Amino acid sequence: MATLALKSVKKAFGDTTVIQNMDLSVEHGELVVFVGPSGCGKSTLLRMIAGLETLTAGEIHIDGQRIDYQPPSNRGIAMVFQSYALYPHKDVRGNLGFSLKHAKVDKAEIDKRVNIAADILGLQDLMSRKPRELSGGQRQRVAIGRAIVREPKVFLFDEPLSNLDAALRVHMRVEILKLHQRLKNTMVYVTHDQVEAMTLADRIVVFRNGSVEQVGTPLELYRQPANQFVAGFIGSPAMNFLKARCVDGHIALGSDRVCDCPQAEEGDVTLGMRPEHLKIDENGQLQGEVQVFEHLGGEAFVHLTLDDGQNLVAKLDGEHYLRPGERCTLGIEPEKCHVFDTAGLRISTD
């Protein structure tokens, strides 16, 4: 296990700055997930930690030792990429042990580490197969195994599941989580998929335009997003945002009072409501027309256009069935509403 610290890290390509004075600490044995939209700088930062990109400014430390000037092979880091990058002419055993053989590690030690990795990842029955004889999930397990045999201080994962189908992504998420619980290594994981972030992370770092918007546990980001960007990025389906007004410390949609927010200033605000916190209620404050109804078996999503022209999505249980064009009335849970000012910052409703 190891600690990882980024100190005023900056990366620029010419006049374009892609990482802006980043300060971040990852603790011993922590699994931290970098999440954000494409182009926000999360993969670039991971490559800088790995030594595949140089820093424009700042420092990177592992266990208190500065490593940003060292070559990748000396940093005590192993990286798993989006592409499996396996050697097609080598079998699984050969792929697992290649980096150790290249480093001239003793053969007995190579066999020991390869067998341990194979046991951890369930690859023992596949050791003589070539990559072309493996499924996508098996190839990714071999790629992870190559990282394990190096016994690194820090594991780096760069969107390792994005090439897999939906069912296999779910399976591999579970496998990576089990791997972390077993190895207890420090891990940094990059993804654009907030579901992966929520299910894997001890802490999530939300990126936007090369800066950190918020750092916290998955539930902290879900329950107390710092701003409207984080609120809309974390959660599936995304949080609904409606134009509202603050009047005498109350948040109102039209003439309907929704919740109290004594710290909000008078005037325009944005009201945030997660789809799962809305329910069908004939006495509710939200009335509109059903546009689309998605029935998924145990749950359903209703896409509604409200009478004031605003749109929202509600997550219902699978017992409901609504048809496009039907009228629908939804109730709001006031204590679970979020209020944002005109700059997009969350206002406490306490």
C-alpha positions as CSV (number, residue, x, y, z in Angstrom):
1,M,0.0,0.0,0.0
2,A,1.1,3.6,-0.6
3,T,0.0,7.2,-0.4
4,L,-0.2,9.3,-3.5
5,A,0.0,13.1,-3.4
6,L,-0.4,15.7,-6.2
7,K,1.0,19.1,-5.4
8,S,0.0,22.1,-7.6
9,V,0.2,19.8,-10.7
10,K,-0.4,21.6,-14.0
11,K,-0.4,20.4,-17.6
12,A,-0.5,22.7,-20.7
13,F,-0.2,21.9,-24.3
14,G,1.0,25.2,-25.8
15,D,-1.4,27.9,-24.7
16,T,-4.1,25.4,-23.7
17,T,-4.1,24.4,-20.0
18,V,-5.7,21.0,-19.5
19,I,-4.9,20.5,-15.8
20,Q,-5.1,23.5,-13.5
21,N,-3.0,23.5,-10.3
22,M,-4.2,20.2,-9.0
23,D,-3.8,19.3,-5.3
24,L,-5.0,15.9,-4.3
25,S,-4.1,13.1,-1.8
26,V,-4.9,9.4,-2.0
27,E,-4.5,7.5,1.2
28,H,-3.1,4.0,1.9
29,G,-5.3,1.3,0.4
30,E,-7.9,3.8,-1.0
31,L,-9.7,3.3,-4.3
32,V,-10.2,6.7,-5.7
33,V,-12.2,7.2,-8.9
34,F,-11.6,10.2,-11.3
35,V,-14.9,10.8,-13.1
36,G,-16.1,13.5,-15.5
37,P,-17.1,14.1,-19.1
38,S,-14.8,13.4,-22.0
39,G,-12.0,16.0,-22.4
40,C,-12.0,17.1,-18.7
41,G,-8.4,16.0,-18.1
42,K,-8.9,12.9,-16.0
43,S,-7.0,10.5,-18.3
44,T,-4.2,13.1,-18.8
45,L,-3.7,13.4,-15.1
46,L,-3.5,9.6,-14.8
47,R,-0.9,9.4,-17.5
48,M,1.1,12.1,-15.7
49,I,1.0,10.0,-12.5
50,A,2.2,7.0,-14.6
51,G,5.0,9.0,-16.2
52,L,3.5,8.8,-19.7
53,E,3.0,12.6,-19.8
54,T,5.4,15.2,-18.4
55,L,4.3,17.9,-15.9
56,T,4.2,21.5,-16.9
57,A,4.5,22.4,-13.2
58,G,4.0,20.8,-9.8
59,E,5.1,17.6,-8.0
60,I,3.9,14.0,-7.6
61,H,4.8,12.1,-4.5
62,I,4.4,8.4,-3.5
63,D,4.9,7.6,0.2
64,G,6.4,11.1,0.6
65,Q,9.0,10.6,-2.1
66,R,8.9,12.8,-5.2
67,I,8.6,10.6,-8.3
68,D,7.6,12.9,-11.2
69,Y,11.2,13.1,-12.5
70,Q,11.6,9.3,-12.5
71,P,10.9,7.1,-15.5
72,P,7.7,5.1,-15.4
73,S,9.5,1.8,-14.6
74,N,10.9,3.3,-11.4
75,R,7.7,4.7,-9.9
76,G,6.2,1.6,-8.4
77,I,3.1,1.9,-10.5
78,A,1.2,-0.5,-12.8
79,M,-1.4,0.7,-15.3
80,V,-4.3,-1.1,-16.9
81,F,-5.4,0.6,-20.1
82,Q,-8.7,0.8,-22.0
83,S,-7.2,-1.5,-24.7
84,Y,-6.0,-4.8,-23.5
85,A,-2.7,-4.5,-25.4
86,L,-1.8,-8.2,-25.0
87,Y,0.9,-9.8,-27.1
88,P,-1.0,-11.8,-29.7
89,H,1.8,-14.4,-30.1
90,K,2.1,-15.2,-26.4
91,D,-0.2,-17.3,-24.3
92,V,-1.7,-16.1,-21.1
93,R,1.2,-17.3,-19.0
94,G,3.6,-15.5,-21.4
95,N,1.6,-12.3,-21.2
96,L,1.4,-12.3,-17.5
97,G,5.1,-12.9,-17.0
98,F,6.5,-10.8,-19.8
99,S,7.4,-7.6,-17.8
100,L,9.1,-9.7,-15.1
101,K,11.1,-11.6,-17.7
102,H,12.1,-8.3,-19.3
103,A,13.2,-7.0,-15.9
104,K,15.4,-10.2,-15.6
105,V,13.5,-11.4,-12.5
106,D,14.4,-15.0,-11.4
107,K,12.3,-17.6,-13.2
108,A,11.1,-19.2,-10.0
109,E,9.9,-15.8,-8.7
110,I,8.2,-15.2,-12.1
111,D,6.3,-18.5,-11.9
112,K,5.3,-17.7,-8.3
113,R,3.9,-14.3,-9.1
114,V,2.2,-15.5,-12.3
115,N,0.5,-18.3,-10.4
116,I,-0.7,-16.0,-7.6
117,A,-2.2,-13.6,-10.2
118,A,-3.8,-16.4,-12.1
119,D,-5.4,-17.8,-8.9
120,I,-6.7,-14.3,-7.9
121,L,-8.2,-13.7,-11.3
122,G,-9.4,-17.3,-12.1
123,L,-7.1,-17.7,-15.1
124,Q,-5.5,-21.1,-14.2
125,D,-7.5,-23.0,-16.9
126,L,-6.6,-20.4,-19.6
127,M,-2.9,-20.2,-19.2
128,S,-2.1,-21.9,-22.5
129,R,-4.5,-19.9,-24.6
130,K,-3.6,-17.1,-26.9
131,P,-5.5,-13.7,-26.7
132,R,-7.5,-14.5,-29.8
133,E,-9.0,-17.5,-27.9
134,L,-10.2,-15.4,-25.0
135,S,-13.4,-13.4,-24.5
136,G,-13.2,-9.6,-23.8
137,G,-13.6,-10.1,-20.1
138,Q,-10.9,-12.8,-20.0
139,R,-8.5,-10.5,-21.9
140,Q,-9.2,-7.7,-19.5
141,R,-8.4,-10.1,-16.6
142,V,-5.1,-11.0,-18.2
143,A,-4.3,-7.2,-18.5
144,I,-5.1,-6.7,-14.8
145,G,-3.0,-9.8,-14.0
146,R,0.0,-8.2,-15.8
147,A,-0.3,-5.3,-13.3
148,I,-0.7,-7.6,-10.3
149,V,2.5,-9.6,-11.0
150,R,4.6,-6.4,-10.8
151,E,3.5,-6.0,-7.2
152,P,3.1,-2.2,-7.6
153,K,2.6,0.4,-4.8
154,V,-0.2,2.0,-6.8
155,F,-2.6,0.6,-9.5
156,L,-3.8,2.9,-12.2
157,F,-6.9,2.0,-14.3
158,D,-7.7,4.0,-17.4
159,E,-11.3,3.3,-18.4
160,P,-10.6,-0.5,-18.4
161,L,-14.2,-1.6,-18.9
162,S,-15.3,0.7,-21.7
163,N,-14.7,-1.9,-24.5
164,L,-16.9,-4.5,-22.8
165,D,-20.7,-5.1,-23.3
166,A,-23.1,-4.0,-20.5
167,A,-23.5,-7.3,-18.8
168,L,-19.7,-7.9,-18.8
169,R,-19.0,-4.4,-17.4
170,V,-21.2,-5.2,-14.4
171,H,-19.4,-8.5,-13.8
172,M,-15.9,-6.9,-14.2
173,R,-16.9,-4.1,-11.8
174,V,-17.6,-6.7,-9.1
175,E,-14.3,-8.5,-9.9
176,I,-12.3,-5.2,-9.6
177,L,-14.0,-4.5,-6.3
178,K,-13.2,-8.0,-5.0
179,L,-9.6,-7.5,-6.2
180,H,-9.2,-4.3,-4.3
181,Q,-10.7,-5.8,-1.1
182,R,-8.3,-8.7,-1.4
183,L,-5.1,-6.9,-2.3
184,K,-5.8,-3.7,-0.3
185,N,-3.6,-1.7,-2.7
186,T,-3.9,2.0,-3.4
187,M,-5.8,2.3,-6.7
188,V,-6.8,5.2,-9.0
189,Y,-9.5,4.5,-11.5
190,V,-10.6,6.7,-14.4
191,T,-14.0,6.5,-15.9
192,H,-16.7,8.7,-17.6
193,D,-19.4,6.3,-16.2
194,Q,-20.8,7.6,-13.0
195,V,-22.3,4.2,-12.2
196,E,-18.8,2.7,-12.1
197,A,-17.7,5.6,-9.9
198,M,-20.6,5.1,-7.4
199,T,-20.1,1.4,-7.1
200,L,-16.3,1.2,-7.0
201,A,-15.0,4.2,-5.2
202,D,-14.0,4.9,-1.6
203,R,-13.9,8.5,-2.8
204,I,-14.9,10.1,-6.1
205,V,-13.1,13.1,-7.7
206,V,-15.4,14.9,-10.1
207,F,-13.5,16.8,-12.9
208,R,-14.6,19.6,-15.2
209,N,-12.3,21.4,-17.6
210,G,-9.1,20.4,-15.8
211,S,-10.3,21.3,-12.4
212,V,-11.7,19.4,-9.4
213,E,-15.4,20.3,-8.8
214,Q,-15.8,18.1,-5.7
215,V,-14.1,15.3,-3.8
216,G,-16.1,13.0,-1.5
217,T,-17.6,9.6,-0.9
218,P,-20.2,8.4,-3.3
219,L,-23.0,9.1,-0.8
220,E,-21.6,12.6,0.0
221,L,-21.7,13.6,-3.7
222,Y,-25.2,12.1,-4.1
223,R,-26.7,13.7,-1.1
224,Q,-24.7,16.9,-0.9
225,P,-23.4,17.9,-4.3
226,A,-21.4,21.1,-4.2
227,N,-22.9,22.6,-7.3
228,Q,-25.3,21.9,-10.1
229,F,-22.7,20.3,-12.3
230,V,-21.9,17.6,-9.7
231,A,-25.6,17.2,-9.0
232,G,-26.4,16.5,-12.6
233,F,-23.4,14.2,-13.2
234,I,-23.9,11.9,-10.2
235,G,-27.0,9.8,-10.2
236,S,-28.8,7.8,-12.9
237,P,-31.1,9.1,-14.4
238,A,-29.7,12.6,-13.9
239,M,-31.2,15.0,-11.4
240,N,-34.1,17.2,-12.7
241,F,-33.5,20.9,-12.7
242,L,-36.5,23.3,-12.7
243,K,-36.7,27.1,-12.7
244,A,-38.1,28.3,-9.4
245,R,-38.2,31.3,-7.2
246,C,-37.3,32.0,-3.6
247,V,-39.9,34.1,-1.7
248,D,-39.6,34.8,2.0
249,G,-37.3,31.8,2.5
250,H,-39.6,29.4,0.6
251,I,-38.9,27.8,-2.8
252,A,-41.9,28.0,-5.1
253,L,-42.8,26.6,-8.5
254,G,-45.4,29.0,-9.8
255,S,-47.8,29.5,-6.8
256,D,-46.9,26.2,-5.2
257,R,-44.6,26.2,-2.2
258,V,-42.2,23.3,-2.5
259,C,-39.6,23.5,0.3
260,D,-38.0,25.9,2.8
261,C,-34.6,27.4,2.1
262,P,-34.0,30.2,4.6
263,Q,-30.4,30.8,3.4
264,A,-31.5,31.5,-0.2
265,E,-31.7,35.1,-1.4
266,E,-35.0,36.4,-2.9
267,G,-35.3,35.8,-6.6
268,D,-34.6,33.2,-9.2
269,V,-33.1,29.8,-8.1
270,T,-32.9,26.3,-9.6
271,L,-34.7,23.5,-7.9
272,G,-33.1,20.1,-8.2
273,M,-35.1,16.8,-7.7
274,R,-33.8,13.3,-8.3
275,P,-36.1,11.1,-10.4
276,E,-36.3,8.5,-7.6
277,H,-37.6,11.2,-5.1
278,L,-40.7,11.8,-7.2
279,K,-43.9,9.8,-6.9
280,I,-47.3,9.7,-8.4
281,D,-49.6,11.7,-6.1
282,E,-52.9,13.2,-7.2
283,N,-52.4,16.0,-4.7
284,G,-48.8,16.7,-5.9
285,Q,-47.4,20.0,-7.1
286,L,-46.2,18.8,-10.5
287,Q,-48.7,18.3,-13.3
288,G,-48.0,17.6,-16.9
289,E,-48.3,15.3,-19.9
290,V,-46.5,12.0,-20.4
291,Q,-44.2,12.1,-23.4
292,V,-42.4,8.8,-23.0
293,F,-42.8,5.9,-20.6
294,E,-40.0,3.4,-20.3
295,H,-41.0,0.2,-18.5
296,L,-38.0,-1.9,-17.4
297,G,-39.8,-4.6,-15.4
298,G,-39.1,-3.8,-11.7
299,E,-38.9,0.0,-12.3
300,A,-40.1,2.5,-14.9
301,F,-39.1,6.0,-16.1
302,V,-41.8,8.5,-17.0
303,H,-40.7,11.6,-19.1
304,L,-43.1,14.4,-18.4
305,T,-43.6,17.9,-19.9
306,L,-45.0,20.1,-17.2
307,D,-47.8,22.6,-17.7
308,D,-45.2,25.4,-17.6
309,G,-43.2,23.8,-20.4
310,Q,-40.4,22.4,-18.3
311,N,-39.4,18.7,-18.7
312,L,-38.5,16.2,-16.0
313,V,-38.0,12.4,-15.5
314,A,-39.5,10.4,-12.6
315,K,-38.4,6.9,-11.5
316,L,-41.4,4.8,-10.5
317,D,-41.8,1.2,-9.4
318,G,-42.8,-1.3,-12.1
319,E,-46.4,-1.5,-11.0
320,H,-47.2,1.7,-12.9
321,Y,-48.0,2.0,-16.5
322,L,-48.7,5.3,-18.3
323,R,-49.3,6.0,-22.0
324,P,-47.9,9.0,-23.9
325,G,-50.5,11.8,-23.9
326,E,-51.9,10.9,-20.4
327,R,-52.0,13.5,-17.7
328,C,-49.8,12.7,-14.6
329,T,-49.4,14.4,-11.3
330,L,-46.3,13.9,-9.2
331,G,-45.5,14.7,-5.6
332,I,-42.2,16.0,-4.3
333,E,-40.3,15.0,-1.2
334,P,-39.4,18.5,0.2
335,E,-36.6,17.2,2.5
336,K,-34.8,15.7,-0.5
337,C,-34.9,18.8,-2.8
338,H,-31.7,20.7,-3.7
339,V,-31.6,24.4,-4.3
340,F,-28.9,26.1,-6.5
341,D,-28.2,29.8,-6.9
342,T,-27.8,31.6,-10.2
343,A,-24.1,30.7,-10.2
344,G,-25.0,27.0,-9.9
345,L,-23.8,26.6,-6.3
346,R,-25.8,24.5,-3.9
347,I,-27.6,26.4,-1.1
348,S,-28.1,24.5,2.2
349,T,-31.8,23.9,3.0
350,D,-31.1,23.4,6.7
